[in-house]
Amino acid sequence: MHIWVDADACPRPVKETLFRLSQRTALSVTLVANHALPKPALKTIRTIQVSAGFDVADNYIVQHICEGDLLISSDIPLAAEVLPLGAMVLTPRGERYNQDNIQQRLDMRNFMETMRASGEQSGGPPPFNNADKARFANALDRLVAKYGMQPK
């Protein structure tokens, strides 16, 4: 089991939680972004810097993620691509995407995108806060406990 992080927009507290998990459990964590990322000096944590461009980091993740791996991302189209590959998806706010809810999330995302394009709706999600951090950490701990995730 490997943890992949769509790291371009991933909040720092989420990355720090993942670093602590990796240190505690020796689970592998790979952060993928189009810019350099700081990381602790642990053999279980690596960063991949991809070139800038639309969906370059997403494409890298899709090409390398495996069945049973976990993706940390709030990118709904990316989640929809990796779920059929047998990967699990957890958002930085602790929400689990799965085959049962991804189509509804895609439909809502597309609707909101249409509303923003027409000028009817603007803005994005609320700022990441301590409650989000706690929800993520709790959801991550539940996944690790439920699936007995072991290092590769």
N, C-alpha and C positions, 0 to 999 in steps of 0.2 A: 504494500500500500504506500502510495506516494501522495503528498499534498502539493498541489499546484496552486499558485496564487497569481491571479490577474492583477499585477501589482501597480499598474499605472495610476489607478484611482483608489487603491486599497488604503484605508486609514492606518496611520502609524500604530495606534493601539492594537489593531488586529494583527499586524505584522509582529509586534512585540509579544503578543499572546502565542502566536505560532512559533516564535523563536524559543520561548520558554517550554512549550510542549515538545519541541524537537530536542531540546537539551535534556528534558526529563525522560523522554521515551525513546530517543534515538530514531524517531520517524524522520524520513527525508522530506524536506521542504524545498521547492524550487519556485523562486519568484521570477516572473517574466514581465519585462517592461521595456519601453523604448528609450529609457535613460538609465544611467548608472544608479545603483541602489546600495546604500550602506547595509552591511549585514554583520552579525557576530562571527567570530572566527571559530565556527563549528564545522566539522566535516559533513554533517548532515544537512547543512543549509547551503544552497547555491543560488546564484542569480544568473539569469540569461538576459543579455541586452540585445534586443532585436532592433532592426532599423525602424526609423520613424515611418509612419504610414497607416492608412486606415486598415484596421483589423490585423496588422502584422503579428502582434502579440497573441491575439486570439487564434490565428491560424497556426502559430507555433504550438500552442497548447493543444489544439485539436489533433495535430499530427503526432504528438508525443504522449498524450494521456492514455491510460490503460484501464481496462475493466477493474473495478474495485478501488481506483484512485479517487481522491477527493479534490474538487476544485473550489477555491474560495473566490467568488466573484458575484457582483451584482448585475453583470451583463446578461440580460435575459436571452438574447439570440445565441450567445456563446453557450449558456447553459443548455439551450435546446439542441445544440450540436453535440455536446458531450454526453448527455443523458442516454441517448441510444447506444453509445459505446460502452455503457455499463459503469460509468463514473457517477459519483455522488456530487451534489452541488450544495454549498452552504454560502449564504450571503454574509457580508461583513456585519449585518445587523441580526444575524442568527436565524434567518429564515431558510428553510430547506426547500429547494426546488426539486421536483420529481416528475415522473411521467404523468401523474394525476393532476398536477397543477400548472405545468409549464405552458400548455396551450392557452389557458386563461390569462396567465401573466403576459404572454406574447400578444394576445388580443388587446389587453389593456394598454400595454406599451405602445402598440401601433395606434390605438385610438388617441392616446395622449399626444403622440407625435403629430398626428393629424390636427389635433386641437391647437398645439403650439404653432404649427405651420400656418394655421388660419388666423392666428393672433388671439384666439379665444382663451388660451391657457398659457401661462408662463411659469417659469421657476422650476426647481427640481425638488429633490427630497430635502427634508429638514437636515440641519447640521448633525453630524455624528456626535453622540453624547455618551455619558457614562452608562446610561441604561442600555444603549446599543452595545457597548463594550461588554457589559455583563451578560446580555442575551447571547452574544456571539460565543463568549467563553463557555457558558453553560451548554449551548448547543454542540459546540466542539467536544466538550468533555463527554456528553451523552453519546455522540457518534463513536468516539474512541472506545468507550465502555461497551456499547452495543455490538460493535463489529470486531472488538478485540484486535484493533489495528496493531499490527506488529511491523517493525522495521523490515525493509527489504534487505 
